[in-house]
Amino acid sequence: MTAASRPSGPFREGDRVQLTGPKNRLHTITLTAGGEMHTHHGVLFHRDLIGLPDGSVVTNSSGHEYLALRPLLRDFAMSMPRGAAIVYPKDAAQIVMQADIFPGATVVEAGVGSGALSLSLLRAIGPSGRLVSFERRDDFADVARSNVETFFGATPDTWDVVVGDLQAALPEVLAAGSVDRVVLDMLAPWEVMDVVADALTPGGVVLCYVATATQLSRVAEYIRGTGCFTDPDASETMVRGWHVEGLAVRPDHRMVAHTGFLLTARRLAPGTIAPEVKRRASKSSYGDEDVELWTPGAVGDRDITDKNLRKRAREAAKAAEGARRAAASRDGDGSAQ
C-alpha cells in the first residue's frame, strides 16, 4: 500500500472517527460492532454511525447531537496513542517545507517516536519516495508502526523502520551520498552529524528539531565546525488562533507557543569550502564548562513509565487492527477511492 491512499466512503467497522459534541468537545473513537461511547451526556452506539457518510450528525441516548468526521492528519496526530512526545502539526508543516521534502525523495528520520512526523513525511514523499526511520527503542517503534498503519489502513510500501542507533546503522542501510534529506528529532543530533554528512547527497538538507536553546547552540556550532555544510539557519514557529464571531473578533486567550527549534543546513560538495560569513565581533568562543551545559544529561528528557507505554502500545495496536478491518472491507466491496 502506498502512503497516498486514504479512507473514504461510508463509515465502516474499524474506522477512526472524530466526534464533536456538546460544548464543542472532541472524542476520537474506533468503530466496532456493538461498540458504545459513554459520556456524562449519555451513550452513543457505534451501530448508529456505521454506514453513514463522512460529515454526518448522530444523536446519542440523551438526545445530544454529535458531528462525525474522519480525522484530518493534524487531528489524528494530536489524538493518537503516544509512546514518546510527538512533533506538533505546526512544526511538522514547517519541517516539510524547510527541509524541502518532495515526491520521490529518499528521506532519513531519527527518531521515529510515536510516528506523528512520519505521517507527514510519508505523505510528502509520495508513492515513489522512500522514508527510512531510525528508532533506538523497540517499544516506541511498535507504537509508531501501529499509528501509521491505523492512519493509512496498512503499512506503506515506502516506509522502513530500523531499530538501532543511527550512527551505527545508517551506513549499513543506505549508501553514501544517496540520501536527499535527513530529519533529526533527538537529544544530541551533533553526535550523528558526521555519518549524516556522509549519507547526504551534495545539496541535500539536514534539519534538526531540538527543544532547548542549549541544544540549538551546540548543534549549530558543531555543524559549522564540520566544514561540510552551509551556515545553519534557525527558527521557531508560534501559532495563535483567533476567535471570530460576529463583531467579537480577537486573539484566543491561549496559543501554541514554543515547542521546539528548527535548524537547517545544506550539504556542500566534497572538498568545497564555503565563502566565509562576515559577522560582527561577538563572544562566540566557549570552553569545557559551556560544553557541559550542552550535554543530553544537562538538557534533560521526560520519560514515559513502562506501564503507561504498554497501555499506549495496546491502544495503538487495537486501532491498527481496526484500520486493517476497515481497509479489508473497502477492498472487498470495491468502494475504495
N, C-alpha and C positions, 0 to 999 in steps of 0.2 A: 504493500500500500504506500502511496506517495503522501507527502506532507500537504499536498494541495486539496485532498479530499475533505469534505465537510458534511456532517449530517444535515438532512433537510427532510421536508415532508411531515406527515403527522407524527405526533409523539408516540414512541414505542417503549416497551419494557426494556430497561437498561439505559434509556436516555437520561442525561443530566439536564435538569430543568431548574430555572431560576424563577421563584415566585415572589412577586411584590404584593404585600398585603396591607392591612390597616396601618396607618401612620407611615406608609412608605417603607416599611421594614422588609428586608430581603431574607429569603430562605432558599437554599440550594439543596435539591434532593435528587436521588437516583430512582427512577420509576421501577417498581417491582409489582408483580401480580399479588394482589391482596395487601399492598403496602398502604400505610397511613401516616400522615404528618399531624402530630399533636402539638397544639399551642394553647395558650390560655384563652384564645378566641374560638376554640373548637377543633374539630377533626376534619382534615381534608383527605379524601380517599384517592389513591393513585389511579384507580379504575376510571375516575371521572376525567382524568387528563389523557389517558391512553386513547389514541385515535383522533384527538383534536389537533387542529393545525397550530403551528407556531404563532404566538401572539394572541392566544385565546384567553378568556376570562372564565374562571370557575368559582363556584360558591361552596364554602365548607358547611359543616353541620349546623353552625350557628347563623348562617346567612351572610357571613363576611366574604367579600369578593377578593380574588387573587388573580393578578395578571401573570400568565405563564409564558416564558420565553426561554429558548435555548441560550445559555450564557455566551456572551462575546468572549474573545480571548482575554481581555482585561478582567472581566467578571470571573472567569474560570480561574485565572491565576491568583486572584485575591481570595477565592473561597476553597481552593483545592487543599487536600491534606498536605502538611508541611513536615519534612524531616529537618531541613535547615531553613534559615530565613530566606525569603525569596527576593529576587530583583523586582522592584516595583514597576508597574506598567510605564510610568513616566520615564524611568531610566532605561527600560528595555527599548522603548521607542527611540530614545537618543542613541543607544548603543547601535541599533540597526542603521541609523543614519550616519553617525560619526565614524563608525567602523566601515561604512560603505558595504554592507552585506548585500550581495547581488545574486540573482538567479544563476545557478551553475557554479557558485564559489565553493572552494574547499575551505572549511572553517574549523578551527580547533577551539574548544571551550573547556575551561577548567576553573573551579569545579562545577559540577552539574547541580549540586544542592538538591532542591525539590523539583527541578525541571521547568520552572517558570520561564527563564530566559531561553532554554532550549526550544520551547514552543515558538517563540518569536523568531529565533534563528532558523528553525526548520521551515517556517512559512516563507522567510525571506530568500532562502537558497533555492526554493522551488524543487521540482521533481528531478532536475539534472544536477543538483549540487550534492555536497557531502558534508555532514556535520559529525565530527568526532569529539565526544565529550569525555573528559577525564575526571574521575572522582576517586578519592582515596578510600572512602568508606562504602562497603557493600550495602549497608542499610540505607544510606542516602540514595545510592544508585537505584535500589529497588523501588523506593518511593517515587523517584523521578521517572523510571520506566512506566510505572503504573499510571502516573498522572498524564504522561504523554499519550499512552495508549487510550486512556479514558477520553481525552480530548479528540484524538483523531479516529478512534474506533479500532485502531490496530497500530502496531509499531511501524513507523515509516521506514521504507527501504533505504532512505537517505541518511539514516542515523545509526551510529555505532557508539556504544558506551564502553569505555575501557576503565576497569577498576585497577587503580595503581597510581603511582607517583608520576606526574607529568615529566619531570626531569629525566627519569629513567626510561619511561615508556614511549615518549614522543618519537625519539629517533628510531625506535623499533617498529612503530606503527606507520609512520609517514616519512617519505624520502626527503632529504634536504632540498630546500628550495621549491617544495611542491605545495605549500600552504599559502592561501591568499590572505586569510585573516585569522588573527588569534585574539580571543577574548578571555581575559583572566579575572576571575572573581575569587580571590584567595587572599589570605592574610599577608603573605610575603611574596608578591609577584617578582621582586628583584632576584629571588633565588632561582627562578627558571628562565631568566631573560636570555641567557647565553644559548640554551637549546632552542628557545623561541626564535632568536636571530638566525640560527642555522636552518630552521624549518621554513621560515618565511621566504617567499619569492621577492626579488628586488621590487620595491614599490608597494609591497604588502603592508598591511596595517596591524599594529598591535594596540589593543585597548585594555586598560587596567581599570577595574571597578574596585575602589577602596573606600573604606568608611571614615577614616580619620585623616587629619592634616599631617600627622607624623608619617603615616604610610605614604601619603601623596608625595611628601617631600623626599623621602628616601628613594622611592621608585623613580621619581623624576631625575634625581642626581645619578642614580645607577645607569639609567638609560643614556644620559649624557656621557657618562664615563665609558660606555662600551665603544663609542665611536661608530656604531653600526646603524644608528637611526637619525632621523631628523630631530630637531629640537622639540621636545614633547609639549603638547598643548593640554591644558587642564580646565575643567569646568564643572559646574553642578547645576541641577535643574530643580526649580521650585514651582509647584503648581498651586494656584489659588483659584478656587471656584467662586462663582457669583450667584447670588440669589436674585432671580429675575421674575417678578410677579407684579404685573400692572406697573404702577409708579414706584413700587418698592424694589428699587434696583441698587444693590450694594454688594460689597465683597462678603463671602461667607465668613463666619466667625472663626472657622477652623481651616487649616490648609495643610497640604502635604509639603513640608519644608525639606530640610536636609535628610537625605537617605544615604547618599554616597557621592564620591567624586569620580569623574571620568577623566582618564588621561590617555591621549592617543599619540602615536608616533609612527613614522613610516620607515620601512627598511631601505637602507641605502644599498647601492650595488657594491659587491665585494671590492675592497681596495679604495673605495671612494672616501674622500674627506670633505665633509660639508663645509660651506663657507662659514666663517666664524660669525656668530651672532653678537652684534655690538650692544653692550648693555652699560648702564651707568654703574659706577663702582658701588658695591654693596657688601654686606657681611655674609658672603656665600660660603666661607670655609667652615668646617666643623671638625670636631675631634671625637675621641673614643666615647666620651660621656654623652655626646649628642647621639652617636650611633646606638648606644644602649637604649635610648628612648625610642628608637625606631624598631626595636625587635618585636616579633609577634607576641612574646610574653608581656611586654610592656603595653602593647596595643590592647590586648585582652580579647576574649571571644566568649560569647554566650553559648553554653552547651545545652542541648536538649537531653532530658533524662532518658535512659534506656526504656523505661516503662512507657513514657509518653511517645517515644519514637516507635515502639512496637504497635501502639494504638494507631498512630498515623499511618504506618505501613499497612495495617489491616484495612483501614478506611480506603486507602489508595487502591489496594488490590481488589477490594469489593467493587469500587467504582469502575475499575478497568474491566472486571468480569461483566458488569452491566453493559459497558460500552461494546464489548465483543458480541453480546447477545443482540444488542440493537443493530450493530453492523451486519450480523448474520441475517437478521430479519429483513433489513433493507435489501441485501443481496438476494434473498430468497424470493421476494415479491417483485424484484426488478424495478423498484422505485427510487434507487439511489441516483443522485444527481451529481 
